[in-house]
Amino acid sequence: MPGILAERVYSRYDRTGKGYITEKEFVDMSIAYFSPLFEEKLKLVFDLFDFDNDSKIEAEDVRTIISHMPLQKMVRTTRERGRAKN
């Protein structure tokens, strides 16, 4: 998981912003993260993309996420897999 996504996940768990995750925060977020309900998973992903916590995903939020994704490694791995099949 790229660094910025790991930071976003951590910040979602650390709801109080104290720099650590309490047991209650961990349990609450784990329930949401591992919930079989699709709506709960979408809410979690939405929160990861909403960098400024304004309940909107704006173009800058998406640019921030995409600019931190290891796309070149993903493309290289996909190409290597394609060559291995041939």
Buried (B, 14 or more C-beta within 10 A) or exposed (E): EBEBEEEBBEBBBBEEEEEEBEEEBEEEBEEBEEEEEEEBBEEBEEBBBBBEEEEEBEEEBEEBBEEBEEEEEEEEEEEEEEEEEE
